[in-house]
């Protein structure tokens, strides 16, 4: 009973910590979700000439998959959900043309065993709360590893509410495909600086802004899932404690009754 009660106190404290961290992550998500995100995607959607001249992707493309997970557990199914989605995707495609760059220990441990030949790099122990320069550094690793790929696919948890998250699949263009596509841009004229200077910088913004949104959503989803998991653990510990208390009271009452019966029986014998 004492150990279960101690566990209950720990889980309640962890729930409060997760709730405080979730509040901070939600503020960062609200302030940073629109930073550069969607600007370049809108340029690709609105420029019809650039869409027509864009290079075609192979019917059997090579892909770099980037699952975002956490280094720590006890946060519900956000890590296992991403691992399951990636596993199903790989099983439905040509495994020999897929590489995995995992962010977080939980994603790496879940994918290294079934796909050891696909796992190329794992980035772990990312500082929390994450900042934009850190995302830029992670983006550089993704860009370098994705140079020989036709697609870059990022899996992350999108925050919907404190009790709901959705696993999203974000498809990004490698550097070569991006530069070959954006050079045909006609709708937006670039005068200064020239395209040789601005287009590589636009690609860095394109990669980092999308990854920034994915990391912000994943961080908020992790804390909300951990808060719910700790709340459920506290409820379970409370139920176990109530059951143990009932058994303890029953055993104590049975012992008292037995002692009374022995005293009465001894008195009657005298």
C-alpha positions in Angstrom: 0.0 0.0 0.0 2.8 2.4 0.8 4.6 1.7 -2.5 1.5 2.1 -4.6 0.7 5.3 -2.8 4.2 6.6 -3.4 3.9 5.7 -7.1 0.6 7.6 -7.2 2.2 10.7 -5.8 5.0 10.5 -8.3 2.6 10.2 -11.3 0.5 13.1 -10.0 3.6 15.2 -9.8 4.7 14.1 -13.3 1.3 15.1 -14.6 1.6 18.6 -13.2 5.1 18.9 -14.7 3.8 17.7 -18.1 0.9 20.2 -17.9 3.2 23.1 -17.3 5.5 22.1 -20.1 2.6 21.6 -22.5 1.5 25.2 -21.8 4.9 26.5 -22.8 5.0 24.3 -25.9 1.5 25.4 -26.9 2.6 29.1 -26.6 5.6 28.3 -28.8 3.4 26.5 -31.3 1.0 29.4 -31.5 3.7 32.0 -31.9 5.9 30.0 -34.4 3.5 27.9 -36.5 3.2 30.6 -39.2 6.9 31.5 -39.4 7.7 31.0 -43.1 5.4 28.0 -43.3 3.2 27.7 -46.4 4.8 30.7 -48.2 6.9 28.6 -50.6 4.3 25.9 -50.8 1.8 28.5 -52.0 4.3 29.7 -54.6 4.5 26.2 -56.0 0.7 25.8 -56.0 -0.1 29.2 -57.7 2.6 29.2 -60.4 1.1 26.9 -63.1 4.0 27.4 -65.5 6.4 26.1 -62.8 4.2 23.2 -62.1 4.2 22.2 -65.8 8.0 22.5 -66.1 8.7 20.7 -62.8 10.8 17.5 -63.2 8.8 14.3 -63.0 9.4 11.9 -60.1 10.2 8.3 -60.9 7.4 5.8 -60.5 9.7 3.8 -58.1 11.3 6.7 -56.2 14.0 6.5 -53.6 12.9 8.0 -50.3 14.3 9.4 -47.1 11.9 8.9 -44.2 12.3 11.1 -41.1 10.2 9.9 -38.1 10.0 12.4 -35.2 9.8 10.8 -31.8 10.9 11.4 -28.2 13.9 10.3 -26.2 11.8 9.5 -23.2 8.8 7.2 -22.8 5.7 7.4 -20.7 3.9 9.5 -23.2 1.2 7.3 -24.5 1.2 6.1 -28.1 2.7 9.0 -30.0 6.0 7.1 -30.5 4.5 3.7 -31.2 2.0 5.4 -33.6 4.7 7.0 -35.7 6.7 3.7 -35.7 3.6 1.8 -36.8 2.9 4.3 -39.6 6.5 4.1 -40.9 6.5 0.3 -40.7 3.4 0.0 -42.7 4.7 2.5 -45.3 8.0 0.7 -45.8 6.3 -2.7 -46.1 4.1 -1.3 -48.9 7.1 0.1 -50.9 10.5 -1.0 -52.2 12.6 -1.4 -49.0 15.8 -1.3 -50.9 15.2 2.4 -52.0 14.3 3.7 -48.5 16.6 5.3 -46.0 15.6 6.3 -42.4 16.9 9.2 -40.5 15.3 9.0 -37.1 15.0 11.8 -34.6 14.5 10.5 -31.0 15.6 7.3 -29.4 12.1 5.8 -29.3 11.7 5.9 -33.0 15.2 4.5 -33.6 14.7 1.6 -31.3 11.3 0.8 -32.8 12.6 0.8 -36.4 16.2 -0.5 -36.1 15.1 -4.1 -35.4 12.7 -4.6 -38.3 14.6 -2.4 -40.8 18.3 -2.5 -39.9 19.4 -2.1 -43.5 17.3 1.1 -43.8 18.4 2.8 -40.6 21.2 5.3 -41.5 21.3 7.9 -38.8 19.7 8.7 -35.4 19.6 12.1 -33.9 18.9 12.0 -30.1 19.2 14.1 -27.0 17.8 17.2 -28.8 17.6 20.1 -26.3 14.1 21.0 -25.0 12.5 23.3 -25.6 13.7 23.2 -29.2 14.7 26.4 -31.0 14.9 27.4 -34.6 18.7 27.2 -34.9 18.6 23.6 -33.7 16.0 22.7 -36.3 18.2 24.3 -38.9 21.1 22.1 -37.8 18.9 19.0 -38.0 17.6 20.2 -41.4 21.2 20.2 -42.7 21.6 16.5 -41.9 18.3 15.8 -43.6 19.2 17.8 -46.7 22.6 16.1 -47.0 21.2 12.6 -46.6 18.3 13.4 -49.0 20.5 14.5 -51.9 20.3 11.1 -53.5 16.6 10.6 -52.8 13.6 11.6 -54.8 11.4 12.3 -51.8 11.8 13.3 -48.2 8.9 12.2 -46.0 8.5 13.4 -42.4 6.2 11.7 -39.9 5.1 13.6 -36.8 2.2 14.1 -34.4 0.0 17.1 -35.1 -1.5 18.6 -31.9 -5.3 18.9 -32.0 -6.3 19.2 -28.4 -5.1 18.1 -24.9 -6.6 14.6 -25.6 -6.2 14.3 -29.3 -3.3 14.1 -31.8 -3.1 13.1 -35.4 -0.1 11.5 -37.2 0.8 13.5 -40.3 2.9 12.6 -43.3 4.8 15.6 -44.7 6.4 15.3 -48.1 9.3 17.6 -48.9 11.4 18.0 -52.0 15.2 17.3 -52.1 17.5 20.2 -52.9 18.1 19.2 -56.5 14.4 18.9 -57.4 13.6 22.1 -55.6 16.2 24.1 -57.5 15.3 22.6 -60.8 11.7 23.4 -60.2 12.0 27.0 -58.8 14.2 28.1 -61.7 11.1 28.1 -63.9 9.2 30.5 -61.6 7.4 33.1 -63.7 4.7 34.4 -61.3 7.1 36.0 -58.9 10.0 38.0 -60.3 13.3 38.1 -58.5 15.6 41.0 -59.1 17.8 41.3 -56.0 19.5 39.1 -55.1 19.9 36.9 -58.2 18.4 33.4 -58.4 21.7 31.7 -57.8 21.9 33.3 -54.4 18.2 33.4 -53.4 17.0 30.0 -54.5 19.4 28.0 -52.2 18.4 30.4 -49.4 14.7 29.8 -50.2 15.3 26.0 -50.0 16.8 26.4 -46.5 13.7 28.4 -45.5 11.4 25.8 -47.1 13.0 22.8 -45.2 13.5 24.6 -41.9 10.1 26.2 -41.7 8.3 22.9 -42.4 10.5 21.0 -39.9 9.9 23.8 -37.4 6.2 23.3 -37.5 6.6 19.6 -37.3 8.8 19.8 -34.2 6.5 22.3 -32.5 3.5 20.1 -33.0 5.4 17.0 -31.9 6.7 18.6 -28.7 3.2 19.8 -27.7 1.7 16.3 -28.6 4.4 14.6 -26.4 3.6 16.6 -23.3 -0.2 16.3 -23.8 0.2 12.5 -24.2 2.5 12.3 -21.1 0.0 14.4 -19.1 -2.8 12.0 -20.0 -0.7 8.9 -19.4 0.3 10.1 -15.9 -3.4 11.0 -15.2 -4.4 7.4 -16.2 -1.6 6.0 -14.1 -2.7 8.0 -11.1 -6.3 6.7 -11.5 -5.0 3.1 -11.8 -2.9 3.5 -8.7 -5.8 4.9 -6.8 -8.0 2.0 -7.8 -5.3 -0.5 -6.8 -4.8 1.3 -3.5 -8.5 1.2 -2.8 -8.5 -2.6 -3.5 -5.6 -3.2 -1.3 -7.1 -1.1 1.5 -10.3 -3.2 1.3 -8.3 -6.4 1.5 -6.3 -5.0 4.4 -9.4 -4.0 6.3 -11.0 -7.4 5.6 -7.9 -9.2 6.9 -7.7 -6.9 10.0 -11.3 -7.4 10.8 -11.0 -11.2 10.4 -8.0 -11.2 12.8 -9.9 -9.1 15.4 -12.9 -11.5 15.0 -10.7 -14.5 15.5 -9.1 -13.0 18.6 -12.6 -12.3 20.1 -13.8 -15.8 19.3 -10.7 -17.2 21.1 -11.3 -15.0 24.1 -15.0 -15.9 24.3 -14.2 -19.7 23.8 -11.6 -19.6 26.6 -13.9 -17.8 29.0 -16.7 -20.4 28.3 -14.3 -23.2 28.9 -13.4 -21.9 32.3 
